[in-house]
Amino acid sequence: MELKIGVQELARALARSQGIVEKKSTMPILSHVLLEATKTEGLHVSATDLDISVSSDHACEVLKEGKVAIPAKQLYEIVKALPEKDAVLKRASNNYLELKSGAAEFRIVGLPADDFPALPRFDKIQLVSVDPKWLLEMIDLTSFAVSSDETRYNLNGVFFEPSVGSLRTVATDGHRLSLAERSLEGDFQVKKGVILPRKGLGEMKKLLLEAAEGETRLGFAENSAVLQRPRVRLVMRLIDGVFPDYRQVIPRAGEKKFTVGRERLLETLRRVSLLSTDKAHAVKLELEPGTLRVLSHNPDLGEAKEEVPVQYQGEPLKIGFNARYVMDVLIALAALEPVAAQDVLLELADDLSPGVIKPGGESATIFTAVVMPMRI
Amino acid sequence: MLNSGQNFDLSNSPRHRQMSTKGARAILHLDLDAFYASVEQLDAPALHGRPVVVAGPSSRSVVCAASYEARKFGVRSAMPTVRAKKLCPGGVFVTPRFPRYEEISSRVFEIYRRFTPLVEPLSLDEAFLDVTTSESLHGPGRVIAAAVKRAVKEELGLTVSAGIADVKLAAKIASDLGKPDGLVEVPPGTTRAFLEPLPVSRLWGVGRVTEKALARLGIHRLGQLADAPEALLAGALGRGHARDLRTLARGEDPREVVADEEAKSVGAEETFEEDLVGREALLPHLLGQAERVARRLREVGKKGRTVTLKVKYADFELVTRRCTLPSATDDGHVLFQAARAQLERADLCRPVRLTGVSASGFQAGRAEQLELFEPSPDGLTAATS
């Protein structure tokens, strides 16, 4: 293998591998990237941890075809530090990689390309065109609610549920739930929803953030999800579990509805929760006609109180929440396309029933958050 | 005091850094002497000075405890009762009364907690105390140990053996060495020398099998174990076990004293010097007990919702009265109000020998996060709303 490639292009390929390659040394080959050069397709770079894999194609001048596996971290650090715009990569005997750029020369110890695990191929999978901005938004609107409790593995990811003409994403950690929905043409040809793992979603986000434009296609096979963008493909193994019946826990509209400025409520919660207990972030909301009072109380630290004007005329209500859960929703709503939600609609029933938060105005159908209260 | 005159080259190896005198911990191991048997002798003065064996009544039972008088005949804990009877035919065999031992034990631990909140109970008769930060208030570990012993003796008539050291391991061995009624201090920095001459079986984790394995290597004393090459030990014991034992043998034991925070209730009670009759006589005691409970609740950072009043009449009849507060508290006045209300439900005409106030029903944290899904056997299903 011998090729000449732009340093920037190579750095981009390697950057994609960094979040995926295995840090632990259980299987050394998994800390490597596979470099494959062909005269027809240029340089093909792959990385995998056996659950998630990314592979991409890069334009370059291939002098001699061939392949080799090279430690991903070291190669990336080296490439980022190269002095010139171009680099020449050459496989030497014993799987060494010789890398030259200007006056700098490296010889890097590699592994045989044949040791690299075969990446899954999905030629028959049904890929559906999606708007990358929307997909990114749907991940951002839900992934914060994913459970980090590994014993509840079926909650360790975002549930993607396609139906005719639309796609839903749902996540919950058992205390709060968030749901985003967008209309979508195309048929994923799956019978039920699938759960995408947190780590895979992080990599998917990175690829979506690389460029706002460009053909983006998403597909689900039996146990994998695939994201295809121009010249790059991400495949992840799905979480093998049953997502709970989330529809049951989304309450019908509560009687006590009010609208409040998103930024204002977020800032208030930030301030007031400074004095709540560090673990629970408990705050109390006291709703009265025209006013929402946010209070915190910590016997060791003291108390805080702030009033926020709201459009509300109903019965008063006192309810406790984990401020963090409400703030997560308000922060996520800043990602809403095309413009961040200015106002949010809160729907409450009583002090022990879940609260619902939706973006105000026309976006109300795009997103729903459900937060269980705290008994204070 | 043992080995207090020896000096050490503290710098001989940076790897087995000895704890310097400054900043060393002061850990007490307190062990009630022949606890169950002593309680029996206490409750029945006629048994005093006689060989008392606490054992189950059945022919298949084993000895729970033996007084020192009985031990002279060779009676030991865990020995079949039948055998103990043969060894000590003149012994007084008593059926165990665990509720009574628990009661006395909790009173002993109350005394311990006057000196530090860091009390780690190991059993009814054994506890570790970390008194490092109590020194400015109560004096050095040795003084505290003597004060604890005195208080337990004066208030309850029981003897405690105390061991003082900068690590748990040495404190436990020290208390055992001085039994009964002992007080043995291992001054900081002398732990290793203190351990050196002791047989390896003194170490936690050295049972008969390990002892034999070590004996095959010619290792009988802790000093030999401490100096043995790790590779040699690893061959006989496995690497992890070898490293642990060798570290302990060198007097390095980083384990902390962990206060028993999993307690389900916090209580305070008191047996009066003479029986009391009527509300006016009892209320001042309830107030004191409520305040003590509140203080301990605050120490462990808990709040209770259930307040229980315990009243023991002069004829030993015990009644409890409890109530649930609208919200959890650690406020002594609130506890007292609740206890006072419960006192009205007791018979105030009868003489009372003991009252106690306790708080339970602790809530996890100060606020409870509610679940979106009700847990069910097959995962997550029904909603709570």
Interface residues (C-beta under 8 A of the other chain):
Chain A: N154 T172 G174 H175 R176 L177 V242 P244 D245 Q248 V249 P251 T277 K279 A280 A282 N298 P299 G320 N322 A349 L352 S353 P354 V370 M372 P373 M374 R375 I376
Chain B: G365 R366 A367 E368 Q369 L370 E371 L372 F373 G379 L380 T381 A382 A383 T384 S385
